[in-house]
């Protein structure tokens, strides 16, 4: 079971790094909050060795998305020359 936890921890850490990088490019504060949430819960899961911090982090990020802290998607449409 621990190997599954470490696989998800690695996934959460990758998501945290990508979201912080996206924040640096866009300046959208919601991305930074989501990145810190993923990173903090991954670190907590490593320290405690349990799965529940990962579930709590996932729920926390979804709550942040429901609060509107996710950037809007732009649809530029097809580009005709």
Protein Blocks (a to p, Z undefined) as FASTA:
>chain_A
ZZmmmmmmmmmmmmmmmmmmmmmmnopaklmmmmmmmmmmmmmmmmnopaklmmmmmmmm
mmmmmnopaccdddebjadZZ
